[in-house]
Amino acid sequence: MIDAFMRKAMTDEDREKLRQAAKLVQEALGEDSPESLDNTPQRFAALIEATLGPANLYSPEEEMKAFPIPDGSNMLITLQGHAWSVCEHHLQPCELHARIGYIPQTIVPGYSKPVRLFKQLAHGPVLDERLCDVWCDEMVRQIEPKGCIIEVMSRHHCVLSREMVRDDEILTCTAWRGCFSEPLERMAFHMQQNDRWGK
């Protein structure tokens, strides 16, 4: 399923489609500023390519570089990551803060690998629930831990821009595998986290 997140490089034809899309939005909104009409479509296309185009941060064909751990170890490793993306329902910006915890079995990956995987998954239109599941499954596939847990907290502009929702509203999605099916293991993960947003 992770293959769906590996996006192809944009072509000149793709960039032109983005510029035309921006022009159509401008027309629909009645935008008539010469400076905006001349430059906004180009800026829009460049921004979309930079933020949602192929990131090349992670490849499912490449095994994570991993290191052995002592037999009998039962350590809980936690990491955090941050990314900007857009929601796939409205193509509106969303800010993502992610936390991952895992209990290794025989190996641990380099600390940057799980976070790079998260940033790759977030580099395009996202659905929080799918991102959690795919990230968790890929970690299990790569390092076969005793358990893995993912928590993604997000602020979605499509939600926050509506007047009935507070502007500090945070959406949280969690996925777990293996030993984190046990409530006590999940509690241990949450005890290592700080409740403050993005900390």
C-alpha positions as CSV (number, residue, x, y, z in Angstrom):
1,M,0.0,0.0,0.0
2,I,2.9,2.3,0.5
3,D,3.5,2.3,-3.2
4,A,0.6,4.7,-3.6
5,F,2.6,7.3,-1.7
6,M,5.6,7.1,-4.0
7,R,4.9,9.9,-6.5
8,K,6.4,10.3,-10.0
9,A,8.4,13.4,-11.0
10,M,6.4,16.2,-12.4
11,T,6.6,17.0,-16.1
12,D,6.3,20.3,-18.0
13,E,2.8,19.2,-18.9
14,D,1.9,18.7,-15.3
15,R,3.2,22.1,-14.4
16,E,1.2,23.7,-17.1
17,K,-1.9,21.9,-15.8
18,L,-1.3,23.5,-12.4
19,R,-0.8,26.9,-13.9
20,Q,-4.1,26.6,-15.8
21,A,-5.9,25.4,-12.6
22,A,-4.7,28.5,-10.8
23,K,-6.0,30.7,-13.6
24,L,-9.4,29.1,-13.5
25,V,-9.7,29.7,-9.8
26,Q,-8.7,33.4,-10.4
27,E,-11.3,33.7,-13.0
28,A,-14.0,32.2,-10.8
29,L,-13.1,34.6,-8.0
30,G,-13.1,37.6,-10.3
31,E,-9.4,38.3,-9.8
32,D,-8.3,41.1,-12.2
33,S,-5.0,42.4,-10.7
34,P,-2.4,42.4,-13.5
35,E,0.4,41.4,-11.1
36,S,-1.6,38.6,-9.7
37,L,-2.8,37.3,-13.1
38,D,0.8,37.3,-14.4
39,N,2.6,35.7,-11.6
40,T,0.3,33.8,-9.3
41,P,-0.2,30.8,-11.6
42,Q,3.5,30.3,-11.8
43,R,4.0,30.7,-8.1
44,F,1.1,28.3,-7.4
45,A,2.6,25.6,-9.7
46,A,6.1,25.9,-8.1
47,L,4.7,25.7,-4.6
48,I,2.6,22.6,-5.3
49,E,5.6,20.9,-6.9
50,A,7.8,21.7,-3.9
51,T,5.3,20.7,-1.2
52,L,3.4,17.9,-2.8
53,G,5.6,16.5,-5.6
54,P,8.0,13.6,-5.2
55,A,10.0,13.9,-2.0
56,N,12.5,11.0,-2.6
57,L,13.0,10.8,1.2
58,Y,12.3,7.1,1.4
59,S,12.0,4.1,-0.9
60,P,10.2,0.9,0.0
61,E,12.7,-1.1,-2.1
62,E,15.5,0.0,0.2
63,E,15.8,-1.8,3.5
64,M,16.1,0.5,6.5
65,K,19.7,0.6,7.8
66,A,19.3,-1.2,11.1
67,F,21.5,-2.1,14.1
68,P,21.4,-5.2,16.3
69,I,20.4,-4.9,20.0
70,P,21.3,-7.1,23.0
71,D,19.1,-10.2,23.5
72,G,16.4,-9.7,26.1
73,S,16.2,-5.9,25.6
74,N,12.7,-4.5,26.2
75,M,13.4,-0.8,25.5
76,L,10.6,1.5,24.3
77,I,11.9,4.0,21.6
78,T,9.9,7.1,20.8
79,L,10.5,9.7,18.1
80,Q,8.6,12.8,16.8
81,G,8.2,14.4,13.4
82,H,6.5,17.4,11.9
83,A,5.3,18.0,8.3
84,W,3.0,20.3,6.3
85,S,0.6,18.7,3.7
86,V,-2.9,19.1,2.3
87,C,-6.0,17.1,3.1
88,E,-7.2,14.9,0.2
89,H,-10.8,15.9,0.7
90,H,-10.4,19.7,0.2
91,L,-6.8,20.2,-0.9
92,Q,-6.5,22.6,2.0
93,P,-3.3,22.9,4.2
94,C,-2.9,20.8,7.2
95,E,-0.1,20.7,9.8
96,L,0.9,17.3,11.1
97,H,2.8,16.4,14.3
98,A,3.6,12.7,14.6
99,R,4.8,10.5,17.4
100,I,6.0,6.9,16.9
101,G,6.9,4.4,19.5
102,Y,8.2,0.9,19.0
103,I,9.7,-2.0,21.0
104,P,12.4,-3.6,18.9
105,Q,12.9,-7.3,18.8
106,T,16.4,-7.8,17.3
107,I,17.2,-4.6,15.5
108,V,16.6,-0.9,15.6
109,P,16.7,1.4,12.5
110,G,18.7,4.6,12.3
111,Y,16.8,7.3,14.2
112,S,16.2,9.4,11.1
113,K,14.6,6.6,9.1
114,P,11.1,6.4,10.8
115,V,10.8,10.2,10.6
116,R,11.9,10.3,7.0
117,L,9.3,7.7,6.2
118,F,6.6,9.9,7.9
119,K,7.7,12.9,5.9
120,Q,7.5,10.9,2.7
121,L,4.0,9.7,3.5
122,A,2.9,13.3,4.3
123,H,4.4,14.7,1.0
124,G,1.1,14.8,-0.9
125,P,-2.6,14.8,-0.2
126,V,-3.2,12.9,3.0
127,L,-5.9,11.1,5.0
128,D,-4.7,10.9,8.6
129,E,-6.1,7.4,9.2
130,R,-4.4,6.0,6.1
131,L,-1.1,7.7,6.9
132,C,-1.1,6.1,10.4
133,D,-1.9,2.6,9.1
134,V,0.6,2.6,6.3
135,W,3.4,4.1,8.4
136,C,2.7,1.5,11.1
137,D,2.6,-1.4,8.7
138,E,5.8,-0.4,6.9
139,M,7.7,-0.2,10.2
140,V,6.5,-3.7,11.1
141,R,7.5,-4.9,7.7
142,Q,11.0,-3.4,7.9
143,I,12.1,-4.1,11.4
144,E,9.6,-6.7,12.8
145,P,9.4,-5.1,16.2
146,K,7.6,-6.6,19.2
147,G,5.1,-3.7,18.7
148,C,4.7,-0.3,17.0
149,I,2.4,2.6,17.8
150,I,1.8,5.7,15.7
151,E,0.0,8.9,16.8
152,V,-0.7,11.7,14.4
153,M,-2.0,15.1,15.6
154,S,-3.2,17.5,13.0
155,R,-4.7,20.9,12.4
156,H,-6.7,21.0,9.2
157,H,-7.5,24.3,7.6
158,C,-10.7,22.9,6.1
159,V,-11.9,22.3,9.7
160,L,-10.4,25.4,11.4
161,S,-11.8,27.8,8.8
162,R,-15.4,26.9,9.8
163,E,-16.8,29.3,12.4
164,M,-18.2,26.5,14.6
165,V,-14.8,25.1,15.3
166,R,-12.2,26.6,17.7
167,D,-9.0,27.7,16.0
168,D,-6.9,25.5,18.3
169,E,-8.8,22.3,17.5
170,I,-6.5,19.3,17.1
171,L,-7.4,16.0,15.5
172,T,-5.7,12.9,16.7
173,C,-5.4,9.5,15.0
174,T,-3.7,6.5,16.5
175,A,-2.7,3.1,15.1
176,W,-0.9,0.2,16.8
177,R,0.4,-3.3,16.1
178,G,1.8,-6.2,18.1
179,C,2.3,-5.8,21.8
180,F,0.7,-2.3,21.8
181,S,-2.7,-4.1,21.6
182,E,-2.2,-4.3,25.4
183,P,-3.5,-1.2,27.2
184,L,-0.5,-1.1,29.6
185,E,1.9,-0.9,26.7
186,R,0.0,2.0,25.1
187,M,-0.1,3.7,28.5
188,A,3.8,3.4,28.7
189,F,4.0,5.1,25.3
190,H,1.7,8.0,26.3
191,M,3.6,8.4,29.6
192,Q,6.7,9.2,27.6
193,Q,4.9,11.9,25.6
194,N,4.4,15.5,26.5
195,D,0.8,16.7,26.2
196,R,1.8,20.1,24.8
197,W,1.2,20.5,21.1
198,G,4.3,19.9,19.0
199,K,6.6,19.3,22.0
